[in-house]
């Protein structure tokens, strides 16, 4: 599946991603550029063109996470928030300065089109239906999206539904909430449920780790060497590889490498073996 981009009033516009696995999506820890530039700019373009309003998100430095923290990527649980200093009980951990609701599918899709495909997948992953609504979805446009679910009644939960520390939290602890306190897991917003299902299959809001329909690097034996490289570059460029991209990369990089290795081995008097490139794998002999 290929994904297209175009220019709209000198602003990059992307097609709406469907299956995130086939689009090459891989969860990454985003830099501040996402929160300070990419998301605010997309939101501004969406509001101006589709809502006819000159509304901007609050600056990244104005709210969101208000305690010392870092984002880590655990091999099992995936991305999560961790305290980098002790947090006393009763401390406000996060504020809703960058929080936004979408009431209609067309509005959500209009916003998504101003985001690179890999970011679209993350936004779909981070968006959720609030417990008191069956028509709206919500998303915070800051690092608060990385806060994981500890499960109902779990001792792992150290932040309440108002994002206040439930107990003293030690530096190094993961910040966790009970998602059932603010996400309606029973009554989905129908249009968003369909969009999320297309993107991530049956991955639930309370699951941790990478969605199971994503192809991890170590589990992609059929991926071509240069196809994998192109997919990795998509996390930076937002452009997903198509067949033309792969053909160009194969010629530009595959052939020179093959010639160099052939020359080296023949020069050493080993006129056999070398490298054999198949359609999906690189085999060394």
C-alpha positions in Angstrom: 0.0 0.0 0.0 1.4 3.4 -0.9 0.6 6.7 0.7 0.6 10.0 -1.1 1.3 13.6 -0.2 0.4 16.9 -1.8 0.7 20.6 -1.2 -2.4 22.6 -0.1 -1.8 26.4 0.2 2.0 25.6 0.6 1.2 23.3 3.4 2.1 19.6 3.2 -1.0 17.4 3.1 -0.9 13.7 3.5 -3.3 10.9 2.7 -5.0 9.3 5.7 -3.1 6.2 6.9 -5.1 3.0 7.2 -3.1 0.0 8.2 -0.2 1.3 10.3 1.8 -1.9 9.9 1.9 -1.8 6.2 2.7 1.9 6.3 6.0 1.1 8.0 5.0 2.7 11.4 7.2 1.9 14.3 6.8 3.4 17.8 9.6 5.9 18.6 10.3 8.4 21.4 9.6 11.7 19.7 11.8 14.8 20.1 10.5 18.1 21.3 10.0 19.1 17.6 6.8 17.0 17.6 5.3 18.8 20.5 6.7 22.3 19.8 6.3 22.4 16.0 4.7 19.5 14.2 1.5 19.1 16.2 0.9 22.8 16.8 1.4 23.7 13.1 -1.0 20.9 12.0 -3.6 22.1 14.6 -3.3 25.7 13.4 -3.7 24.7 9.7 -6.7 22.5 10.6 -8.4 25.2 12.6 -7.9 27.9 9.9 -8.9 25.9 6.9 -11.6 23.6 8.2 -13.0 25.5 11.3 -12.3 29.0 10.1 -10.9 29.9 13.4 -7.6 31.4 14.3 -6.9 29.2 17.3 -3.5 27.8 18.4 -2.4 25.3 20.9 -0.7 26.6 24.1 3.1 26.6 23.9 4.7 23.4 24.9 6.4 25.0 27.9 3.0 26.2 29.2 1.6 23.1 30.9 1.5 19.5 30.1 4.0 17.6 32.3 4.8 19.7 35.3 7.1 17.4 37.2 10.6 16.2 36.2 10.3 13.2 33.9 11.8 11.2 31.1 10.3 8.9 28.4 11.8 5.4 28.2 11.2 2.6 25.8 10.8 -0.7 27.7 11.3 -3.9 25.5 8.1 -5.4 27.0 5.9 -2.5 27.9 6.9 -0.1 25.2 7.1 3.7 25.8 6.3 5.1 29.2 6.8 8.1 31.6 9.3 7.9 34.5 9.9 10.3 37.3 13.4 11.7 37.4 12.9 13.2 40.9 10.9 12.4 43.9 7.3 13.5 43.6 5.4 14.1 46.9 1.8 12.8 47.4 -0.7 15.4 46.2 1.5 17.0 43.6 0.0 17.9 40.3 1.8 15.8 37.7 0.2 17.0 34.4 -2.1 19.8 33.4 -4.5 19.9 30.4 -3.1 22.9 28.6 -2.7 21.0 25.3 -5.9 18.9 25.6 -8.3 18.9 22.7 -11.6 17.1 21.8 -12.8 16.0 18.4 -16.6 15.6 18.0 -16.8 14.6 14.4 -14.9 12.2 12.2 -14.4 14.7 9.4 -12.7 17.1 11.9 -10.3 14.4 13.2 -9.4 13.3 9.6 -8.9 17.0 8.6 -6.4 17.4 11.4 -4.6 14.1 10.6 -4.0 15.1 7.0 -1.5 17.7 8.1 0.7 15.1 9.9 3.3 12.7 8.4 2.0 9.1 8.3 4.1 7.8 11.2 2.8 10.7 13.4 -0.8 10.0 12.3 -0.4 6.4 13.6 0.8 7.7 17.0 -2.1 10.2 17.2 -4.6 7.5 16.5 -2.9 5.3 19.2 -3.0 8.2 21.7 -6.5 9.3 21.1 -9.3 7.9 23.3 -13.1 8.2 24.0 -13.8 9.9 27.3 -15.8 8.0 29.9 -18.6 10.6 29.9 -19.1 10.7 26.1 -20.1 8.4 23.3 -19.5 11.0 20.5 -16.2 12.7 21.3 -12.6 11.6 21.4 -9.8 13.4 23.2 -6.0 13.7 23.0 -3.4 15.6 24.9 -0.7 17.1 22.6 2.2 16.6 24.9 4.2 13.9 26.6 1.3 13.0 28.8 0.3 10.6 26.1 3.1 8.2 27.2 1.5 7.6 30.7 0.6 3.9 30.8 -2.3 2.0 32.4 -1.7 0.2 35.6 -5.0 -1.6 35.7 -8.1 -1.2 37.9 -7.3 -1.2 41.6 -3.6 -1.9 40.9 -0.9 -0.8 43.3 1.1 0.3 40.2 -1.2 3.3 39.8 0.4 6.3 41.4 -1.4 9.1 39.5 -5.2 9.6 39.8 -7.7 10.6 37.1 -7.0 14.3 37.9 -3.3 13.6 37.3 -2.4 14.2 41.0 0.1 11.9 42.7 -1.8 9.3 44.8 1.2 8.7 47.0 4.9 9.6 47.3 6.6 8.7 44.0 10.3 7.9 44.0 12.7 8.9 41.3 12.9 6.2 38.6 9.3 5.0 39.1 7.0 4.8 36.1 4.0 7.1 36.3 0.8 5.1 35.8 -3.0 5.6 35.9 -6.1 3.5 35.9 -7.4 4.1 32.4 -10.9 3.0 33.3 -11.3 6.1 35.3 -11.4 8.3 32.2 -11.6 6.0 29.2 -14.9 4.4 28.3 -13.9 0.8 27.4 -17.5 -0.4 26.9 -19.2 2.3 24.8 -16.9 3.2 21.9 -17.2 6.2 19.7 -18.2 4.2 16.6 -16.4 6.3 13.9 -13.2 6.3 15.9 -13.4 2.6 16.8 -13.4 1.8 13.1 -10.5 4.1 12.3 -8.4 2.6 15.2 -9.3 -0.9 14.2 -8.1 -0.4 10.7 -4.9 1.1 11.9 -4.0 -1.3 14.8 -6.4 -4.3 14.6 -7.8 -5.3 17.9 -5.2 -3.5 20.0 -7.0 -2.3 23.2 -6.4 0.9 25.1 -5.1 -0.9 28.1 -2.6 -3.1 26.3 1.1 -2.3 26.6 4.0 -2.8 24.3 3.9 -2.4 20.5 0.6 -3.3 18.9 0.8 -6.9 17.7 0.1 -6.1 14.1 3.3 -4.2 13.8 6.4 -5.9 12.4 9.4 -5.6 14.7 12.8 -5.4 13.2 13.9 -8.8 14.5 10.7 -10.4 13.3 10.9 -9.2 9.7 13.0 -11.9 8.0 11.3 -11.3 4.6 12.0 -7.5 4.7 14.5 -6.4 2.1 17.6 -4.7 3.5 16.9 -1.4 1.8 13.1 -1.6 2.4 13.8 -1.7 6.1 16.2 1.3 5.8 13.5 3.2 3.9 10.9 2.4 6.6 13.3 3.7 9.3 13.8 6.9 7.4 10.0 7.4 7.3 10.0 8.2 11.1 12.0 11.3 10.2 10.6 12.3 6.8 7.0 11.1 7.1 7.3 9.7 3.6 6.4 6.0 3.2 8.4 4.0 0.6 6.8 2.8 -2.5 8.0 0.4 -5.2 9.8 3.1 -7.1 11.7 4.2 -4.0 12.8 0.6 -3.4 14.0 0.1 -7.0 16.0 3.3 -6.8 17.6 2.4 -3.5 18.4 -1.1 -4.7 20.3 0.3 -7.8 22.0 3.1 -5.9 23.2 1.1 -2.9 22.9 -2.6 -3.7 24.8 -2.7 -7.0 27.9 -0.7 -5.7 28.1 -2.8 -2.6 27.8 -6.0 -4.6 30.6 -4.9 -7.0 32.9 -3.9 -4.2 32.5 -7.2 -2.4 32.9 -9.1 -5.7 36.1 -7.2 -6.5 37.5 -7.7 -3.0 36.9 -11.5 -3.0 38.2 -12.1 -6.5 41.3 -10.0 -5.7 42.0 -12.4 -2.8 41.7 -15.3 -5.1 38.3 -16.5 -3.9 36.5 -16.7 -7.1 33.4 -18.2 -5.6 30.6 -17.5 -3.1 30.3 -13.8 -2.9 26.9 -12.3 -2.1 23.6 -13.4 -3.6 20.8 -10.9 -3.5 17.3 -12.4 -3.7 14.0 -10.5 -4.0 13.5 -10.4 -0.2 16.7 -11.3 1.6 20.5 -10.7 1.5 22.4 -13.9 1.9 26.1 -14.0 2.7 28.3 -16.9 1.7 
